[in-house]
Amino acid sequence: MFERDRRSCRFAGGIALAGLLAGVFAFQTALPAWSGEKAPRAAEIAPTRDFSRPEPGEAFPGGEATSTKPVDANAFSHASGNMPFKREFDFKIGNGIFKKLWVSSPSSTTASDGLGPLFNSRACQRCHLKDGRGHPPAANWPHDDAESMLMKLAVPASSADAERDALADYLAAATAPEPTYGNQLQDVAVPGLPAEGHIHIAYEDIPVTLNGGRTVTLRKPVYSVSDPGYGPMAEDAMMSARVANPMIGLGLLDAIAAEDILAWADPDDADGDGISGKPNRAMSHAHGERMLGRYGWKAAQPTVLDQVVTAFNTDMGLSTRLVHRPHGDCTQRQTECLAMPTGEGKRHDGLEVSNEMLRLVDFYSRNLAVPARRDVDDPQVLEGKRLFYETGCISCHRPKYRTRADADIPAEQRDQLVWPYTDMLLHDMGERLADGFPEGAATGSEWRTAPLWGIGLTETVSGHTRFLHDGRARSLLEAILWHGGEAEAARQRVIDMTDRERDALIAFLNSL
């Protein structure tokens, strides 16, 4: 149900190993045992210099919240490992609502009606199957499932009052919703309405030759919308395809202190290392103020709850107390859509998603556990970890943090040493990955560093190995080779590696 924009590993880097050792490693000290006393924060989260053995706690990327359940197709669907038994009931009920199929209004099933009228999916789980990663449809849609990919829409902003209102509503500084089709292409509709259209993808081959002579063929997607149901789009319409993000570890990311994230920001590259991460900020529905963006492919959502209510409304057309639009993403030009009945009623707080339903889905989403790592002491994995660090990938994929210990942080996420491998900042990834779609502070070539925890279980959970924001990469190696911009130097180092070194690097990623 979260914004589906997929992009799996972001190996931005570009600083020389000597500079890395002189800088971030300068303050590295011996790390404490994972279950022992707390070390000073700077030393505890500093990148290691010892690749001869695993670091304390490294096998448990979610800290005490890590799931140690068997690794199978349900690996992303377990509750926080430190959740008290009495709270598991809420988790399970939240899971039930996450899976429930919503229906159109009017319906005798008053707790499940209100779907649409235009929508992308009937259930959160339909996009985030097994709470995992989405994938693009085949080029010959509709013969393949398109449900876990969406197409964001926008036009460049103007100074018109109506567009300023729309900007405030959709939390984007540089764009406004497409006048006819809104913020997102809805490819399904309730009976009596046409769908807005369907995503069509064609691919262009791009060969990349690696050191040693091996050629990897990347596939560049070319997008279009077929069967538009409400006439032509604006001539200056922008489109950005996104696949569903994995759901694991969301509450832990929310529990990382904003100052710990902002400490890595260097928007003007003041230190000259080629890495210029910057934060995105957006108005929070949940808090009523602009906050640091943490979620979505361009970090346009500040909190888990913000992401939940946005997905309920835009993906399924359901109203909540924070986004009270019972007709979802219908625009003023879609008069038939706005005339359709809604599912709001007194029994459910005058909404389609009651306050209790919303609380439970938020709780569930915050507590999907990160699985324990595999093979952390394998020599090939340790060698791959060394290469990952020395190639500069950790310049953006920051390995670890300690979450806040504040009393307002849920107990499961409080004061945990976690290993998400992200800085949650925006980075320019170059023309190869650019979608030309600004979002808040993010330009058309900037993306949030995607967390890497759980990435090695993608095929186990989701049944595919499609990565990046639109699933264009068919393997982890392809995902690396799509990197550019701030990650160009790191990409070139991977191209220059021997086959043995590249195999070790991929082995490390698959262990995450």
C-alpha positions in Angstrom: 0.0 0.0 0.0 2.9 2.3 0.3 4.0 4.4 -2.6 5.2 2.0 -5.2 8.2 3.2 -6.6 10.9 0.6 -6.4 14.6 1.0 -6.4 16.5 -1.5 -4.4 20.1 -0.6 -3.9 21.7 2.7 -4.2 25.4 2.3 -4.3 26.3 6.0 -4.2 29.8 6.6 -3.4 32.7 8.2 -5.0 35.2 8.9 -2.4 38.6 7.4 -2.4 39.4 4.8 0.3 42.1 7.0 1.7 39.8 9.8 2.2 37.2 7.5 3.8 39.8 6.2 6.2 41.0 9.7 7.1 37.5 10.9 7.7 34.7 8.8 8.9 37.0 6.1 10.2 39.1 8.5 12.2 37.0 8.2 15.3 36.3 4.5 15.1 36.8 2.7 18.4 36.2 -0.8 19.6 32.5 -1.5 19.5 30.6 -2.9 22.5 28.9 -6.2 22.6 25.4 -5.9 21.2 23.8 -6.9 24.4 26.2 -5.1 26.7 26.6 -1.5 27.8 26.0 1.4 25.4 29.1 2.9 23.8 29.3 6.6 22.9 27.0 7.1 19.9 29.6 8.2 17.5 31.8 5.2 18.1 28.9 2.8 18.1 27.7 3.8 14.7 31.0 4.4 13.1 31.8 2.2 10.1 34.1 -0.7 10.9 37.7 -1.2 9.7 37.8 -4.8 10.7 36.4 -7.2 8.0 37.8 -10.4 9.4 34.7 -11.1 11.4 31.1 -9.9 11.9 30.5 -6.8 14.1 28.6 -7.2 17.4 24.9 -7.2 16.6 25.3 -7.3 12.9 23.3 -10.5 12.5 20.3 -8.7 14.0 19.7 -5.7 11.7 16.6 -4.7 13.6 18.2 -4.9 17.0 16.0 -6.7 19.5 13.0 -6.2 17.1 14.7 -8.5 14.6 12.7 -11.6 13.5 14.5 -14.9 13.9 11.6 -16.9 12.4 12.4 -19.4 9.6 13.3 -17.8 6.3 10.5 -18.6 3.8 7.9 -16.7 1.8 6.5 -15.2 5.0 9.9 -13.8 6.1 8.7 -10.1 5.8 5.4 -10.7 7.6 6.4 -11.4 11.2 5.9 -9.0 14.2 8.8 -7.3 15.9 10.8 -9.9 17.7 10.6 -8.0 21.0 6.8 -7.4 20.9 5.0 -8.4 24.1 2.4 -11.1 23.7 -0.4 -8.7 24.7 0.4 -6.5 21.7 0.4 -9.3 19.2 -3.4 -9.2 19.0 -3.3 -5.6 17.6 -0.7 -6.7 15.1 -2.8 -9.6 13.9 -6.0 -7.5 13.6 -4.0 -4.9 11.7 -2.7 -7.6 9.4 -6.3 -8.6 8.7 -7.3 -5.1 7.8 -4.2 -4.8 5.6 -5.3 -7.9 3.7 -9.1 -7.1 3.6 -10.7 -6.6 0.2 -12.6 -3.3 0.0 -15.8 -3.1 -2.1 -17.7 -0.2 -3.8 -20.6 1.6 -2.3 -23.4 1.1 -1.6 -22.9 -2.3 0.0 -24.3 -4.3 2.9 -20.7 -4.8 4.0 -20.6 -1.4 5.6 -17.2 -1.9 7.3 -15.5 -2.6 3.9 -17.3 -0.3 1.4 -16.1 3.0 -0.1 -13.6 1.7 -2.6 -12.7 4.1 -5.3 -14.5 5.3 -7.3 -11.2 5.2 -9.2 -8.4 3.1 -7.6 -5.4 1.0 -8.1 -6.0 -1.9 -5.7 -8.7 -3.3 -3.5 -6.3 -4.2 -0.6 -3.0 -3.0 0.8 -1.7 -6.6 0.5 -2.5 -6.7 -3.2 0.3 -4.1 -3.8 2.6 -5.3 -1.0 2.1 -9.0 -1.5 3.7 -10.8 1.4 4.7 -7.3 2.6 7.4 -7.4 0.0 8.6 -5.6 -3.1 6.5 -4.8 -6.1 7.3 -5.5 -9.8 6.5 -4.0 -13.1 4.0 -5.6 -15.5 5.2 -7.3 -18.7 5.5 -5.2 -21.8 2.3 -6.8 -23.2 -0.1 -5.6 -20.4 -2.8 -6.5 -19.5 -1.6 -10.1 -19.7 0.5 -9.6 -16.6 -0.3 -8.2 -13.2 0.2 -4.4 -12.9 -1.2 -4.0 -9.4 2.1 -3.5 -7.6 3.2 -0.6 -9.8 1.6 2.8 -10.1 2.2 5.9 -12.3 2.5 9.2 -10.6 1.2 12.2 -12.6 1.9 16.0 -12.4 2.3 19.2 -14.3 4.7 22.0 -13.6 3.4 24.4 -11.0 2.2 27.9 -11.9 1.4 30.9 -9.7 -2.4 30.5 -10.2 -4.4 30.5 -7.0 -6.0 27.1 -7.9 -2.7 25.5 -8.4 -1.3 26.9 -5.2 -4.2 25.3 -3.4 -3.5 22.0 -5.1 0.2 22.3 -4.2 -0.6 22.6 -0.5 -3.0 19.6 -0.8 -0.5 17.3 -2.6 2.6 18.5 -0.7 4.7 19.2 -3.8 6.5 22.5 -4.3 7.4 22.2 -7.9 4.4 20.4 -9.4 0.6 20.3 -9.4 -1.7 17.4 -10.1 -2.5 16.7 -13.7 -5.7 18.7 -14.3 -7.8 15.8 -15.6 -6.2 12.7 -14.1 -5.0 14.0 -10.8 -2.0 12.9 -8.7 -1.9 9.3 -9.9 -3.1 7.1 -12.8 -5.9 4.8 -11.5 -6.2 1.8 -13.7 -9.3 0.3 -12.1 -12.8 1.8 -11.5 -16.0 0.8 -9.8 -18.9 -0.4 -12.1 -20.3 2.4 -14.2 -17.0 4.3 -14.6 -14.1 3.9 -17.0 -10.7 3.4 -15.6 -8.2 6.2 -16.2 -5.9 4.1 -18.4 -3.2 1.5 -18.2 0.6 1.6 -17.9 2.4 0.3 -21.0 6.1 -0.4 -21.0 8.5 -1.0 -23.9 12.2 -1.6 -23.3 15.4 -0.5 -25.0 18.6 -2.6 -24.5 21.8 -0.9 -23.2 24.9 -3.2 -23.1 27.5 -2.6 -20.4 30.9 -4.4 -20.7 32.6 -5.4 -17.4 36.2 -6.0 -16.7 37.0 -9.5 -18.0 34.8 -9.1 -21.1 31.4 -10.1 -19.7 28.5 -8.0 -21.1 25.4 -7.2 -19.0 22.4 -5.9 -20.9 20.4 -3.3 -19.1 16.8 -2.7 -20.2 15.7 1.0 -20.3 11.9 1.3 -19.8 9.9 3.6 -22.1 6.5 4.4 -20.6 3.1 5.4 -22.1 -0.5 5.3 -21.0 -2.9 3.2 -23.1 -6.7 3.5 -23.3 -7.0 6.9 -21.5 -10.5 7.0 -20.2 -11.0 10.8 -19.8 -9.4 12.3 -22.8 -5.9 13.5 -23.5 -3.5 14.5 -20.7 -2.0 18.0 -20.5 0.8 18.5 -23.0 3.3 19.2 -20.2 2.2 16.2 -18.1 5.0 14.4 -16.3 4.9 10.7 -15.4 6.9 8.6 -13.0 6.5 4.8 -12.6 7.0 3.4 -9.1 6.7 -0.1 -7.7 5.8 -1.0 -4.1 8.4 -0.8 -1.4 9.0 -3.6 1.1 7.2 -3.0 4.4 9.9 -4.2 6.9 11.6 -1.9 9.4 9.4 1.1 8.9 8.9 1.8 12.6 12.6 1.6 13.2 13.3 4.2 10.5 10.7 6.4 12.1 12.5 6.1 15.4 15.9 7.4 14.1 16.5 10.9 15.4 16.2 13.6 12.7 19.5 15.1 13.7 21.2 11.7 13.1 19.9 11.8 9.5 20.6 15.5 9.0 24.2 15.0 10.2 25.0 13.4 6.9 23.4 16.1 4.7 25.9 18.0 2.6 23.7 19.6 -0.1 26.5 21.8 -1.5 29.2 19.1 -1.2 31.2 21.3 1.1 33.7 18.6 1.9 34.4 18.0 -1.8 33.9 14.2 -1.7 31.4 14.1 -4.6 28.4 13.2 -2.3 25.8 15.9 -1.7 22.9 14.3 0.1 20.1 16.6 1.0 16.9 16.1 3.0 13.4 16.3 1.6 10.7 17.9 3.7 6.9 17.7 3.5 3.8 18.7 5.4 2.7 16.0 7.7 -0.9 15.1 7.8 -0.3 13.5 11.2 1.5 16.4 12.8 0.3 19.4 10.9 3.7 20.8 10.2 6.6 20.4 7.7 8.9 17.6 8.7 11.8 15.6 7.4 10.7 13.2 4.7 11.7 9.5 5.3 9.4 7.3 3.2 8.7 6.8 -0.5 11.2 6.8 -3.4 11.8 10.5 -3.1 11.3 10.8 0.7 8.0 12.7 0.3 6.3 11.2 3.3 7.4 12.2 6.9 5.9 9.4 9.0 4.5 5.9 8.6 1.0 7.2 9.4 1.4 9.9 6.6 2.3 7.1 4.2 -0.6 5.0 5.3 -3.3 7.6 4.9 -1.9 8.8 1.6 -2.0 5.2 0.2 -5.5 4.6 1.6 -6.8 7.7 -0.3 -4.8 7.7 -3.5 -4.4 4.0 -4.1 -7.8 2.8 -2.9 -10.0 6.0 -2.8 -10.7 5.6 1.0 -11.2 8.5 3.4 -9.5 8.7 6.9 -9.6 11.4 9.6 -6.3 12.8 8.2 -7.2 12.7 4.5 -10.9 13.3 4.2 -11.5 12.8 0.5 -14.1 10.1 0.1 -13.8 10.2 -3.7 -10.1 9.7 -3.6 -8.1 11.2 -6.4 -11.1 12.2 -8.6 -10.6 15.6 -10.1 -13.1 18.4 -10.7 -13.2 17.4 -14.3 -14.3 13.9 -13.5 -17.9 14.9 -12.6 -19.3 11.3 -12.9 -16.7 10.1 -10.4 -17.6 12.8 -7.9 -21.3 11.9 -8.2 -20.7 8.3 -7.1 -21.8 7.2 -3.6 -19.3 6.9 -0.9 -18.9 4.6 2.1 -18.8 7.1 4.8 -21.2 6.5 7.7 -21.8 7.2 11.4 -20.8 3.7 12.4 -17.3 4.3 11.3 -16.6 7.8 12.7 -18.2 9.3 9.6 -15.3 7.9 7.5 -14.6 5.0 5.2 -11.6 3.8 7.2 -12.5 4.2 10.9 -10.1 5.7 13.4 -9.6 2.3 15.0 -8.9 0.6 11.6 -6.4 3.3 10.9 -4.7 2.8 14.2 -4.3 -0.9 13.7 -2.9 -0.6 10.2 -0.4 2.0 11.4 0.6 -0.3 14.2 0.9 -3.3 11.9 3.0 -1.3 9.4 5.3 0.0 12.1 6.0 -3.5 13.5 6.8 -5.7 10.4 10.2 -7.1 11.5 13.4 -7.1 9.7 14.6 -10.7 9.3 17.9 -11.8 10.8 20.9 -11.9 8.4 22.3 -15.0 7.0 26.0 -16.1 6.6 27.4 -13.0 8.3 30.6 -14.9 9.1 31.1 -16.4 5.6 34.5 -15.4 4.2 33.0 -14.5 0.8 30.4 -12.3 2.5 33.0 -10.6 4.7 35.1 -9.9 1.6 32.0 -8.5 -0.1 31.4 -6.3 2.9 34.9 -4.9 2.7 34.5 -4.1 -1.0 31.1 -2.5 -0.3 32.8 -0.2 2.2 35.9 0.5 0.2 34.1 1.2 -3.0 32.3 4.1 -1.3 28.8 2.6 -1.2 28.5 3.5 2.5 28.7 7.2 1.6 24.9 7.0 1.0 24.1 3.5 2.3 25.1 4.4 5.9 25.2 1.1 7.7 23.8 1.7 11.2 22.1 3.9 13.7 20.8 3.8 17.3 17.2 4.7 17.5 15.9 7.3 19.9 15.3 6.3 23.6 12.6 8.9 24.1 9.5 7.8 26.1 7.2 8.6 23.1 9.0 6.0 20.9 7.1 2.7 20.9 8.8 0.1 23.1 9.6 -2.2 20.2 11.6 0.4 18.4 13.1 2.3 21.3 16.9 2.4 21.8 17.8 -0.2 19.2 21.1 -0.6 17.3 19.8 -1.0 13.7 21.4 -1.7 10.3 19.3 -0.3 7.5 22.1 0.7 5.1 20.6 4.1 4.2 21.1 7.8 5.0 17.4 8.5 4.0 18.7 11.6 2.1 18.2 12.6 -1.6 21.0 12.0 -4.0 21.5 12.9 -7.7 21.6 9.5 -9.4 22.3 10.8 -12.9 20.5 10.8 -16.2 20.3 7.0 -16.4 17.9 6.8 -13.5 16.2 10.3 -13.9 12.5 10.3 -14.2 12.2 14.1 -14.7 9.6 14.2 -11.9 10.3 16.8 -9.1 8.8 16.0 -5.7 9.2 18.5 -2.9 12.9 19.3 -2.7 13.8 16.3 -5.0 14.7 17.1 -8.5 13.9 14.8 -11.5 17.2 13.0 -11.0 17.3 12.7 -7.2 16.2 9.7 -5.2 16.2 8.7 -1.5 18.8 6.2 -0.6 16.8 2.9 -0.4 17.3 0.8 2.7 19.1 -2.4 1.9 18.0 -4.6 4.8 16.2 -7.7 3.6 17.2 -7.1 0.0 18.7 -10.6 -0.3 15.3 -12.2 0.5 13.5 -10.5 -2.4 13.2 -13.6 -4.5 12.2 -15.8 -1.5 9.4 -13.4 -0.4 8.3 -11.8 -3.7 9.2 -14.4 -6.2 11.3 -12.1 -8.4 14.5 -10.1 -8.5 13.3 -6.8 -9.8 15.0 -3.7 -8.2 15.1 0.1 -8.3 12.2 2.5 -8.3 10.4 1.0 -11.3 11.8 -2.5 -11.2 13.9 -2.1 -14.3 16.9 -3.9 -12.8 16.5 -7.7 -13.1 19.4 -8.4 -10.7 21.4 -6.7 -8.0 24.3 -6.3 -10.4 22.0 -4.6 -12.9 20.8 -2.3 -10.1 24.4 -1.2 -9.4 25.1 -0.6 -13.1 22.1 1.7 -13.4 23.7 4.0 -10.8 25.1 7.3 -11.9 25.6 10.9 -10.8 27.0 10.9 -7.3 27.3 7.1 -7.5 29.2 7.1 -10.9 32.6 6.5 -9.3 31.4 3.6 -7.2 29.7 2.1 -10.3 32.9 2.3 -12.2 34.8 0.6 -9.5 32.3 -2.3 -9.6 32.8 -2.5 -13.4 36.5 -2.6 -12.9 36.3 -5.4 -10.3 37.3 -9.0 -11.1 34.5 -11.5 -11.4 35.6 -12.9 -8.0 35.2 -9.5 -6.4 31.8 -8.8 -7.9 30.6 -12.2 -6.8 31.7 -11.4 -3.2 30.0 -8.0 -3.3 26.7 -9.7 -4.5 27.1 -12.3 -1.8 27.3 -9.6 0.8 24.2 -7.9 -0.5 22.3 -11.2 -0.6 23.2 -11.7 3.1 21.4 -8.5 4.1 
